[in-house]
């Protein structure tokens, strides 16, 4: 068993190294260091869908000021783009490690999060849905190249990704399947196309509800785009051949500018955030326009290595019942 574990770890390392290299090449990214925690009260930490609690702790050397484990680095990366004077059309890439204690356990969720966080500097003229789709196509090319290389390295893996990823707005999907839930709509469209970029996540659709939640201060989910819909963000969904379900590997988007931030803070009734450090920097236009996102490292490994459970590709904390159920199903949790 120990040798089998080592083989799994080798496959995980190969997959991560391959995809990271392909992603950096496609998007012109430079790998940098990043924090695991930031000071509370700066507005730099992300609120994801605006309901999760953060993991916090006091820092003795700073008179017990409280720090919080990052949820993602969307806002931190924009500041870093400015600090590093990154040129337009180029960006940064980093390993993000987080703890999300409010995650519900499932075969694809644990409380430990590992993802590639990337951010790319752009000019105002690229705040378009066409540009967003072009960047998604580059990420998808990195995914396809990684799958092809994994298949060569491990001959029990057969490539399944289609030639192209299907872009569709959440409103289009709602109109197509009005009687289905959001997750059911995701499942049916991803099964049909194999790979989908689902746009417009966060703003209310015609049924009065968002497809899924997004915090108001990183992705732009409110601006009207040239396709006639709202939002300049989305999720990359793949059809997992073993789980037989839609499998989200990335959340990304063009980031809020000053008008979008004000609009989204108003819509979510969180205008008090305007006084936070990050928001003041953005409102005074001291940080650059950007596009960015997070790509799950364990999710990519689950997909590429055809694993059923996230615990097969990362070390996590699991209940005894989950461990026992996995053992009976022949799933080995790292």
VENFENVEN-V208095 format. One record per pair of residues at least 24 apart in sequence whose C-alpha atoms are under 8 Angstrom apart, sorted by the first residue. I is the first residue (numbers start at 1). GAP is how many residues later the second one is. If there is no record, write none. Layout:
# VENFENVEN-V208095
<<I,GAP> <I,GAP>>
This chain:
# VENFENVEN-V208095
<<8,305> <9,304> <11,294> <12,289> <12,293> <12,301> <14,136> <15,131> <15,135> <15,285> <15,286> <15,289> <16,281> <16,284> <16,285> <18,128> <18,131> <19,123> <19,124> <19,127> <20,96> <22,120> <22,121> <22,123> <22,124> <23,115> <23,116> <23,119> <24,69> <26,112> <26,113> <26,115> <26,116> <27,63> <27,64> <27,93> <27,108> <27,111> <27,112> <28,61> <28,62> <28,63> <29,61> <29,62> <29,63> <29,64> <29,89> <29,91> <30,61> <30,62> <30,63> <31,61> <31,62> <31,63> <32,60> <32,61> <32,62> <33,61> <33,62> <34,60> <34,61> <34,62> <35,35> <35,61> <36,33> <36,34> <36,60> <36,61> <36,62> <37,30> <37,31> <37,32> <37,33> <38,29> <38,30> <38,31> <38,32> <39,26> <39,27> <39,28> <39,29> <40,26> <40,27> <40,28> <41,235> <42,234> <42,235> <42,236> <43,230> <43,233> <43,234> <43,235> <43,236> <44,29> <44,31> <44,32> <44,233> <44,234> <45,25> <45,26> <45,27> <45,28> <45,30> <45,31> <46,24> <46,25> <46,26> <46,27> <46,28> <46,29> <46,169> <46,172> <47,24> <47,168> <48,24> <48,165> <48,166> <48,167> <49,163> <49,164> <49,165> <49,166> <50,163> <50,164> <50,165> <52,48> <52,50> <53,47> <53,48> <53,49> <54,45> <54,46> <54,47> <55,44> <55,45> <55,46> <69,29> <69,30> <70,27> <70,28> <70,29> <71,27> <71,28> <71,29> <72,24> <72,26> <72,45> <72,222> <73,44> <74,43> <74,45> <74,144> <74,218> <74,219> <75,143> <75,203> <77,41> <77,42> <78,41> <78,209> <78,210> <78,211> <78,212> <79,208> <81,38> <81,39> <81,40> <81,206> <81,207> <82,204> <82,205> <82,206> <86,35> <87,34> <88,32> <88,33> <88,34> <88,35> <89,31> <89,32> <89,33> <90,30> <90,31> <91,27> <91,28> <91,29> <91,30> <92,26> <92,27> <92,28> <93,24> <93,25> <93,26> <94,24> <107,201> <107,202> <107,203> <107,204> <108,191> <108,201> <108,202> <109,201> <110,200> <110,201> <110,206> <110,207> <111,205> <111,206> <112,204> <113,183> <114,182> <114,183> <114,184> <115,179> <115,180> <115,181> <115,182> <115,183> <116,178> <116,179> <116,180> <116,181> <117,175> <117,176> <117,177> <117,178> <118,174> <118,175> <118,176> <119,171> <119,172> <119,173> <119,174> <120,170> <120,171> <120,172> <121,167> <121,168> <121,169> <121,170> <122,166> <122,167> <122,168> <122,169> <123,166> <123,167> <124,165> <127,105> <127,127> <128,97> <128,98> <128,104> <129,96> <129,97> <129,98> <129,103> <132,100> <132,101> <132,121> <132,122> <133,34> <136,61> <137,27> <137,28> <140,24> <140,25> <146,158> <147,157> <150,154> <150,155> <157,147> <157,148> <157,149> <160,81> <161,33> <161,34> <162,31> <162,32> <162,33> <164,31> <165,28> <165,29> <165,30> <165,31> <165,32> <166,27> <166,29> <166,30> <166,31> <167,29> <167,30> <167,31> <167,32> <168,28> <168,29> <168,30> <168,31> <169,29> <169,30> <169,31> <169,60> <170,28> <170,29> <170,30> <170,31> <170,35> <170,41> <171,29> <171,34> <171,35> <171,58> <182,29> <182,30> <186,60> <187,58> <187,59> <190,47> <190,48> <190,49> <190,55> <190,56> <191,48> <191,54> <191,55> <194,44> <194,45> <195,41> <195,42> <195,43> <195,44> <196,40> <196,41> <196,42> <197,37> <197,38> <197,39> <197,40> <198,36> <198,37> <198,38> <198,39> <199,32> <199,33> <199,34> <199,35> <199,36> <200,29> <200,30> <200,31> <200,32> <200,33> <200,34> <201,30> <201,32> <201,33> <201,34> <203,27> <203,28> <216,45> <216,48> <216,49> <216,52> <217,39> <217,44> <217,47> <217,48> <217,62> <218,37> <218,38> <219,33> <219,34> <219,35> <219,36> <219,37> <220,33> <220,34> <220,35> <220,36> <220,37> <220,40> <220,41> <221,43> <222,38> <222,41> <222,42> <223,37> <240,63> <240,66> <241,65> <242,64> <242,65> <242,66> <243,65> <248,51> <249,46> <249,47> <249,50> <249,51> <250,43> <250,44> <250,45> <250,46> <251,42> <251,43> <251,44> <252,39> <252,40> <252,41> <252,42> <253,38> <253,39> <253,40> <254,36> <254,37> <254,38> <255,34> <255,35> <255,36> <255,37> <256,33> <257,25> <257,26> <257,32> <258,24> <258,25> <258,27> <309,24>>
